[in-house]
Each structure stands twice: as structure tokens, then as C-alpha cells.
Amino acid sequence: MLAALLDALAETRYRDLTVEQVAQRAKVAKTTVYRRWGSVEGLILDLMRDQTARRVPTPDTGDLDADLRLLARGILAIYRDPAVNTLISSVVSAAVHHPEARETLSEFFISRITDTAVIAERAVQRGELPADTDTVEVIRMLGAPFYYRMFITGEPVDEALADRAAAAAAAAARAGVLVHGG
Amino acid sequence: MLAALLDALAETRYRDLTVEQVAQRAKVAKTTVYRRWGSVEGLILDLMRDQTARRVPTPDTGDLDADLRLLARGILAIYRDPAVNTLISSVVSAAVHHPEARETLSEFFISRITDTAVIAERAVQRGELPADTDTVEVIRMLGAPFYYRMFITGEPVDEALADRAAAAAAAAARAGVLVHGG
């Protein structure tokens, strides 16, 4: 389905994309797509979730720095896969103009950062971070530099960027800057 | 010219945008646009630069935290202006698929962050930050959370986000995480 969706996206503007087109390319009945995913957005969300869950299991090494570094390296790995990179980039581009794409993207990222915030929650429990740390904000801080480079400045993302993003999020959290209401 | 460009963007896809369309809406001769800006991208770059320079003068209070907070509040002010927000968002969206938009956006942001890095350079000179601080990276770290929320998670940007982005960049820089080769 991912290949079929990407083929369709390569030829059609996001706003004109239909379940029929994707179903035809995947050689499945369109009722199958409707029954399983409901819409193009449902399919995209499912594919993004499937691809990231397979590639980036939430680390749990017992150490905040190591966990954040592994998470950052996982994000890097996702964007090095051309298919997943193209899929997410297309949705980011479409989200500026299309509310459905906006909603799909927000749902995907907010649930991802909420799920992975467990990394910071465990660090709070171990006493590595202040008790009132906004654990979701720690994950946002780690992710932001990737998207800033990819979609805004157009600068490369590499291992050095990933490790630095992880270290910066940890440092800001330890300094007590990423606390609730802060 | 900004209003004319935005009108044209509202009706035409970025890839189909022409100097003729913008000139017609601005009621100027297209040769005037060509002579002054060279292309649609030249015009966009000039407008982005003009709007941000007018709204966000580079602060110089003698204190790193205060300077970064002022810079972050300035970024917030830019995106609260619907016209400038629409312009930059359109270019971000187009940059995913169009090399000319990608180049324009990179040129704008890289020159902005290089110029404002003087804030961190002064802090290094005052001994507020480690001598080997990557001063451009301090500014990237401050900017990233805005774009992450606006274009990725779709979450709001407000004063609390601006102040937190500034404080996190300062904390990471002070911790020595944002150093050259780091």
C-alpha cells in the first residue's frame, strides 16, 4: 500500500488524491481500502504509524541520555528511508493548505511524542529530571531540530545533528527549563 | 507588492506563479518587476527580508537571556501577521516539491540565523557562553520549536513557547552542548 500511495502522490496533487487511485495501483478493490482505512487520510496515518513503530521502538536503557540518543537516531533512520521521507514530506507540504492533511499530521505527531514521553517520565522517576518536568516538551525539543533543518533551512540531518538534538533536550530538561507552566 | 503576491498565491499554485501575474495585480509593468527582482523568487526573498528586518531588529541588551527572549518574541510577532505568515507558509509548502522555493527559503533562513548569531557571539565575548560555542546553532535551537509546532504538530505558538524556546537554547548553550564539532 505504501508503494501504491507514493506512486499516486507522485502523479497527483494531494488535494486530488482519491481512495480509488490508490486502490487501483495497489490492485485491490476500493471497498477494501474504504473498509480498512475509511479514507486517504486514514491510510496515510496508518502507514506513517506502521513505518515509525517498526523502525523506532521506544528505547528503555535506564539512562536518559542514552534513551534520547537512541530515539534521535531512530528519527534519523526514518528520514533516510526515501519512501517514508517522501510520504511525510508530502503531508507536511499539503498540511499548509489542506485541513485534512493538517489533522492527519497533527494526530500522528502528537500521538508519537505523547507515547515517547515515557522516556522522560522514567527519568523523572529515577530522579534524573526535575519532578515538574513537562515530559512531552522534552520530546518536542528533541524532534524540533530535525524538522527545522529538513523543511525550513534545508540543511542536512546526520548523526551529529541527532546526537546534538538529544543532548540539547537533555540539557534544557536538566536545567529545569522544560517544566509545566514554565 | 506583498498584497499582490499574496493575492496571486491565493489563486495560483506556486509552480504556476509568474512575474506577469504579480505585476498585473500590483498594477506595475512586468519589466519593472523583472528589473528590480529578477524573478518571483527574487521578489519573495526581498519581501521576506523586508518584513522580518522591520519587525525583528537584532537585540543587543548586554544580556544573553534577554536578547534571546526578545528575538523569540520577534519571531512570534512575525507569524502573528497573517500576510507574512501566509507568505512564508506558502514557500515552506512549495519547498517540498520545488527546488526554486527550496533555495529561496534556505537562503532567507540561513542568512537570518547567520546574522542574528551575533547575539551568541557577544555572549561568548562576555564570557557567558563557552568559547567554542557554535553561535549559529544557538539561534537554530531557538527557532526550531516555532516551526516544529507550526508546520509539524500544528500546535499553537504563543509567548510561553517563545520564552521557553529562548530559555532552552540558552540552557543548552551554557551546558556546552552547542559547541563546534559537538
Chai-1 contact restraints between the chains, C-beta under 6 A:
chainA,res_idxA,chainB,res_idxB,connection_type,confidence,min_distance_angstrom,max_distance_angstrom,comment,restraint_id
A,S89,B,V96,contact,1.0,0.0,6.0,A-B,restraint_1
A,S93,B,S93,contact,1.0,0.0,6.0,A-B,restraint_2
A,S93,B,V96,contact,1.0,0.0,6.0,A-B,restraint_3
A,V96,B,S89,contact,1.0,0.0,6.0,A-B,restraint_4
A,V96,B,S93,contact,1.0,0.0,6.0,A-B,restraint_5
A,R102,B,G154,contact,1.0,0.0,6.0,A-B,restraint_6
A,S106,B,T153,contact,1.0,0.0,6.0,A-B,restraint_7
A,S106,B,G154,contact,1.0,0.0,6.0,A-B,restraint_8
A,F109,B,I152,contact,1.0,0.0,6.0,A-B,restraint_9
A,F109,B,T153,contact,1.0,0.0,6.0,A-B,restraint_10
A,I110,B,T153,contact,1.0,0.0,6.0,A-B,restraint_11
A,M141,B,A168,contact,1.0,0.0,6.0,A-B,restraint_12
A,A144,B,A144,contact,1.0,0.0,6.0,A-B,restraint_13
A,A144,B,P145,contact,1.0,0.0,6.0,A-B,restraint_14
A,A144,B,Y148,contact,1.0,0.0,6.0,A-B,restraint_15
A,P145,B,A144,contact,1.0,0.0,6.0,A-B,restraint_16
A,Y147,B,Y148,contact,1.0,0.0,6.0,A-B,restraint_17
A,Y147,B,I152,contact,1.0,0.0,6.0,A-B,restraint_18
A,Y148,B,A144,contact,1.0,0.0,6.0,A-B,restraint_19
A,Y148,B,Y147,contact,1.0,0.0,6.0,A-B,restraint_20
A,F151,B,F151,contact,1.0,0.0,6.0,A-B,restraint_21
A,I152,B,F109,contact,1.0,0.0,6.0,A-B,restraint_22
A,I152,B,Y147,contact,1.0,0.0,6.0,A-B,restraint_23
A,T153,B,S106,contact,1.0,0.0,6.0,A-B,restraint_24
A,T153,B,F109,contact,1.0,0.0,6.0,A-B,restraint_25
A,T153,B,I110,contact,1.0,0.0,6.0,A-B,restraint_26
A,G154,B,R102,contact,1.0,0.0,6.0,A-B,restraint_27
A,G154,B,S106,contact,1.0,0.0,6.0,A-B,restraint_28
A,A167,B,V177,contact,1.0,0.0,6.0,A-B,restraint_29
A,A168,B,M141,contact,1.0,0.0,6.0,A-B,restraint_30
A,A168,B,A172,contact,1.0,0.0,6.0,A-B,restraint_31
A,A168,B,V177,contact,1.0,0.0,6.0,A-B,restraint_32
A,A171,B,A171,contact,1.0,0.0,6.0,A-B,restraint_33
A,A171,B,A172,contact,1.0,0.0,6.0,A-B,restraint_34
A,A171,B,A175,contact,1.0,0.0,6.0,A-B,restraint_35
A,A171,B,V177,contact,1.0,0.0,6.0,A-B,restraint_36
A,A172,B,A168,contact,1.0,0.0,6.0,A-B,restraint_37
A,A172,B,A171,contact,1.0,0.0,6.0,A-B,restraint_38
A,A172,B,A172,contact,1.0,0.0,6.0,A-B,restraint_39
A,A175,B,A171,contact,1.0,0.0,6.0,A-B,restraint_40
A,V177,B,A167,contact,1.0,0.0,6.0,A-B,restraint_41
A,V177,B,A168,contact,1.0,0.0,6.0,A-B,restraint_42
A,V177,B,A171,contact,1.0,0.0,6.0,A-B,restraint_43
